[in-house]
Amino acid sequence: MRRIRRHRKQPKNKICILLILTVTVVLLSLFRTECALRPYAQLQAEHFAEKTANEIIEKTVCGYLEKNKYKYNDFACVLYDSSSKASSIETLPYTINKVQSELTLLINRELEQSGKKYTDIPLGTLTDSFLLTGKGPKVRIRVAPIGVASVELQSRFEDSGINQTVHKISAVIRVKMSSSTPLYSFEVVSKFEFVLAESVLVGSVPNIVPYILEGSKPALQ
């Protein structure tokens, strides 16, 4: 009598294929999620970095100006011709160098003392869904200064009505900040401008010694 042998089915191949498909689907889903979240995470991180830098720099500059109370004549001297029209403007290098170096020192000291700043935002805010905004578990964003901030004094003219020109002397401050979330890390270079002094000049735009415009180059490009 012939015996009938029954071969047990071996599901190993099917299990392996199922596992491979599952892992592939999960990886593709994670990749698509990462691509979707990254732009919004970067936007939120950069926004918080700029906000943090602006608060520190604005407080430092305002306190410095309140203490020193500089006026336009401290930075420049307007020369007039025989018809009492402004013919040229001479800048004062001593004050310009003094303010530039002191502000640079103060801002970098405040940035260093501020250390790392944190804020928590809902995970739903990192998506493009309006319904999910403000919902979900909290994600922590951290910012910290990188390197040193730079201060450059600049000069520009602006129209101010008929036959009038405003001469403004400003401090342009650049600072590099590192912002990061649990999944991403970004570097942000922010630029801020604060008007130090200004004067209204009557007549055509006078010549100006190009010292301010050709001042020291910023440390952050």
BELBELLIN-V406006 format. One record per residue. N is the residue number from 1. RES is the residue in one small letter. SS is DSSP state (h for helix, s for strand, l for the rest). BURIAL is b if it has 9 or more other C-alpha atoms within 8 Angstrom, else e. Layout:
n->(N & N)
res->(RES & RES)
ss->(SS & SS)
burial->(BURIAL & BURIAL)
This chain:
n->(1 & 2 & 3 & 4 & 5 & 6 & 7 & 8 & 9 & 10 & 11 & 12 & 13 & 14 & 15 & 16 & 17 & 18 & 19 & 20 & 21 & 22 & 23 & 24 & 25 & 26 & 27 & 28 & 29 & 30 & 31 & 32 & 33 & 34 & 35 & 36 & 37 & 38 & 39 & 40 & 41 & 42 & 43 & 44 & 45 & 46 & 47 & 48 & 49 & 50 & 51 & 52 & 53 & 54 & 55 & 56 & 57 & 58 & 59 & 60 & 61 & 62 & 63 & 64 & 65 & 66 & 67 & 68 & 69 & 70 & 71 & 72 & 73 & 74 & 75 & 76 & 77 & 78 & 79 & 80 & 81 & 82 & 83 & 84 & 85 & 86 & 87 & 88 & 89 & 90 & 91 & 92 & 93 & 94 & 95 & 96 & 97 & 98 & 99 & 100 & 101 & 102 & 103 & 104 & 105 & 106 & 107 & 108 & 109 & 110 & 111 & 112 & 113 & 114 & 115 & 116 & 117 & 118 & 119 & 120 & 121 & 122 & 123 & 124 & 125 & 126 & 127 & 128 & 129 & 130 & 131 & 132 & 133 & 134 & 135 & 136 & 137 & 138 & 139 & 140 & 141 & 142 & 143 & 144 & 145 & 146 & 147 & 148 & 149 & 150 & 151 & 152 & 153 & 154 & 155 & 156 & 157 & 158 & 159 & 160 & 161 & 162 & 163 & 164 & 165 & 166 & 167 & 168 & 169 & 170 & 171 & 172 & 173 & 174 & 175 & 176 & 177 & 178 & 179 & 180 & 181 & 182 & 183 & 184 & 185 & 186 & 187 & 188 & 189 & 190 & 191 & 192 & 193 & 194 & 195 & 196 & 197 & 198 & 199 & 200 & 201 & 202 & 203 & 204 & 205 & 206 & 207 & 208 & 209 & 210 & 211 & 212 & 213 & 214 & 215 & 216 & 217 & 218 & 219 & 220 & 221)
res->(m & r & r & i & r & r & h & r & k & q & p & k & n & k & i & c & i & l & l & i & l & t & v & t & v & v & l & l & s & l & f & r & t & e & c & a & l & r & p & y & a & q & l & q & a & e & h & f & a & e & k & t & a & n & e & i & i & e & k & t & v & c & g & y & l & e & k & n & k & y & k & y & n & d & f & a & c & v & l & y & d & s & s & s & k & a & s & s & i & e & t & l & p & y & t & i & n & k & v & q & s & e & l & t & l & l & i & n & r & e & l & e & q & s & g & k & k & y & t & d & i & p & l & g & t & l & t & d & s & f & l & l & t & g & k & g & p & k & v & r & i & r & v & a & p & i & g & v & a & s & v & e & l & q & s & r & f & e & d & s & g & i & n & q & t & v & h & k & i & s & a & v & i & r & v & k & m & s & s & s & t & p & l & y & s & f & e & v & v & s & k & f & e & f & v & l & a & e & s & v & l & v & g & s & v & p & n & i & v & p & y & i & l & e & g & s & k & p & a & l & q)
ss->(l & l & l & l & l & l & l & l & l & l & l & h & h & h & h & h & h & h & h & h & h & h & h & h & h & h & h & h & h & h & h & h & h & h & h & h & h & h & h & h & h & h & h & h & h & h & h & h & h & h & h & h & h & h & h & h & h & h & h & h & h & h & h & h & h & h & h & h & l & l & l & h & h & h & l & s & s & s & s & s & l & l & l & l & l & s & s & s & s & s & s & l & h & h & h & h & h & h & h & h & h & h & h & h & h & h & h & h & h & h & h & h & h & h & l & l & s & s & s & s & s & s & h & h & h & h & l & l & l & l & l & l & l & l & l & l & l & s & s & s & s & s & s & s & s & s & s & s & s & s & s & s & s & s & s & s & s & s & s & l & l & l & l & s & s & s & s & s & s & s & s & s & s & s & s & s & s & s & s & s & l & l & l & l & s & s & s & s & s & s & s & s & s & s & s & s & s & s & s & s & s & s & l & l & l & l & s & s & l & l & l & l & l & l & l & l & l & l & l & l & l)
burial->(e & e & e & e & e & e & e & e & e & e & e & e & e & e & e & e & e & e & e & e & e & e & e & e & e & e & e & e & e & e & e & e & e & e & e & b & b & b & e & b & b & b & e & b & b & b & e & b & b & b & e & b & b & b & e & b & b & e & e & b & b & e & e & b & b & e & e & e & e & e & e & b & e & b & b & b & b & b & b & b & e & e & e & e & b & b & b & b & b & b & b & b & e & e & b & b & e & e & e & b & b & e & b & b & e & b & b & b & e & b & b & e & e & e & e & e & b & e & e & e & b & b & b & b & b & b & b & e & e & e & e & b & b & b & b & e & e & e & b & b & b & b & b & b & b & e & e & b & b & b & b & b & b & b & b & e & b & e & e & b & e & e & e & b & b & b & b & b & b & b & b & b & b & b & b & b & b & b & b & b & b & e & e & b & e & b & b & b & b & b & e & e & e & e & b & b & b & b & e & b & b & b & b & e & e & e & e & e & e & e & e & b & e & e & b & e & e & b & e & b & e)
